[in-house]
């Protein structure tokens, strides 16, 4: 197949053959196909779309382009959760030990973060000594023995996706729905789980701000997963305001521990329980989401999920005393309130701006080499629907620098306050089960 014919076929709305997609991915990854031809093809996909079979073939080929995690030696149905990214999203730290406490193996491969806050590994490194580098054999042994382990993402995971994503970023084709879905799912397929629960965020702090577009993305990813033999479901959850109160690294871990101890913000707890319930269904542990929620709540209330988290931290080299005493986490030098300028109801909190505020404080990194400050972040005290008086505290800034004028400005801009009563939006907006 000549690349020019491959481009022309998609330009004209034809359906690609699986072998031609595989050939394209292989040759683009090894440099045989130049960027200008790959970008022409990506633009054709942007306008013409792809069938679910084409999207599945592309996903499979990208997953096969580099290292894959073979979890076949782990007993039972391996389940995983993936979030499309949000502000204050710490559900992984709750649902992973929760599902493991139910006897379901959770073998997670995670990476570091670029953006407002760190990734899963960065946040876990708030625990002194926490390690994610280990052999595959050690990783598999941990999951078989204790049902939960987390390993750092290999540098050669889905190299085709890395190369194609960088191209899409500079050719205005990032928003091509089949390419978004294949990008996300190729990494999950390569990570080896049998069942995948997708948490697709919707709102001002999410990649998808429009509910209809988020539904389309969720449906496409679910179809890809099922087409490739992985049981896949999607939950569409609200990200038009930060999840919970805490945005930052150790701050988010502390909030997750609060939930594991039976407290914490209701939205964090409810979403974690719902996602865990879907994971328990996929693992055949329960026969309904409602039964999964009941079991998940029991494991929170009886302390078994907390104990699973404590043991997980200790087994991977972290200091487990931080679980019992979260106040031991490193703290910022300054806690600075941001107050309301007027009376009224909180109509909206632009979540992305809260995330940017945390990034300005040092909670995230813009390049791979930047150091993350685990102690800093933003604590959101007033949420959508709350009534505030002028002078009430909207947020607290946790900072290691005194001059935070730029951060205060971002936070003030993120809040919209109105005189009319505001009803909170639903936390879970939709679910895609097939």
C-alpha positions, 0 to 999 in steps of 0.5 A, a space after each residue: 500500500 502506498 501512503 498516498 493511496 491510504 490518505 486518499 482512501 480516508 479523504 474519500 470516506 472509505 474504510 481502511 483494511 486492518 492490515 493497512 492500518 497496521 502497516 501505517 502504524 509500523 512504518 510511521 513509528 519507524 520513520 518510513 512515513 514522513 510527518 507531512 503524509 501522516 498529518 494529511 491522513 490525520 486531517 482526513 480522519 478529522 473530517 471523515 471519522 473512522 468506523 469502530 472496527 477501524 478505531 479498534 485496529 488503530 488502537 491495537 496496532 498502537 498498543 503493539 508498537 512498543 512494550 506491553 504488560 503481560 498480566 496473564 500470570 496474575 490470578 483472576 480478572 484484572 481491572 483498571 480505571 482510567 480518568 480522562 483528567 480533571 482537577 482534584 481527581 484523587 479517586 485512584 487512591 481510594 478505589 484501588 485499595 477498595 477494590 483490592 480489599 474485595 479480593 479483586 486484583 488491581 495491577 496499575 501502570 501509571 506515569 508522571 504528570 505534566 500540567 497543573 499537578 503531578 500524576 499518580 506517581 508524583 502524588 504517591 511520592 508524597 510518602 517518603 521512600 515510595 517506589 514504583 520501579 520494580 521488575 515485572 516479576 516482583 510486580 506480578 508477585 505483589 498483585 498475586 499476594 496482596 491484590 494491589 501494586 503500582 508500577 511506573 510506566 515504561 518509556 517504550 509504552 505505545 511509541 506510535 501514540 506518542 509520535 502521532 499525538 505530538 503530530 496532532 498537537 501541531 496540526 490542529 487534529 487533536 480533537 479528532 474523536 477516533 484519534 483521541 479514543 485510540 490514544 487513550 485506549 492504546 495505553 490501557 490495552 498495552 497495560 494489560 487489564 481484562 476490564 477497564 472502567 473509564 471516568 470521562 470528565 465533562 466540564 470546564 476542568 476537562 478535556 471535553 467541556 461539552 456533554 454530547 462530545 463527551 458521550 461520543 468519546 465515551 461511546 467510542 472508547 467503550 466500543 474499542 475496548 469491547 471490540 478488542 476483547 476487554 470488558 469496558 464501561 464508561 462513567 461521565 462525571 462532572 468536572 465543571 468544578 474541582 472534585 472535592 476540596 483539595 487540589 495539589 499533591 500531598 493535599 489530595 492524598 490527605 483527602 483520599 485518606 480522609 475518605 478511606 477513614 470514612 469521612 472526606 467530601 461527599 462527591 469524592 466518596 460517591 464517585 470513588 464508590 461508583 467507579 469501584 462498583 463498576 470494577 467489581 461488576 467487571 471482575 464478577 465479584 458482584 452481579 450489579 452496580 448497586 451490589 458493588 456500591 453496597 460492598 464498597 461502602 462496607 469496605 470503607 466503613 469497616 476499615 478494610 480499604 484503609 488497611 489495604 492502602 496502608 499495606 500497599 504504601 508500606 510494601 512499595 517502600 513508603 512510610 505507612 505512618 503517614 496513613 495514620 497521621 496525615 498531618 505528618 505530610 510536608 506542609 506549605 509555609 503560608 496559608 492565604 485565604 481568598 474571599 468573596 467580593 459580594 453576596 450571592 450563590 456560587 454559580 460556577 467554579 472554572 475548574 481549569 483556572 483552579 488547576 492553573 492556580 495550583 500549577 503557578 504555586 509549583 504543584 505541577 510541572 511544564 517540563 519533565 525535568 521540573 521539580 514538584 512541590 508536594 506541599 502546595 495547592 488550593 483548598 476549595 471551601 465554597 462549591 457550586 450552589 453554596 451561598 456566600 457573604 462578602 468576606 467569606 473564604 472561597 479558597 485557601 492558598 497553600 503556598 511557599 511564597 508570600 507573593 501570590 497575587 497572580 494566584 489570587 487573580 486566577 481564583 477570583 476569575 474562576 468564581 461566578 457569583 449570582 443573586 439567583 439560587 443555583 442548583 448543583 449539577 449531578 455528579 454522574 451525568 451518564 454511563 455507557 455500559 456497552 
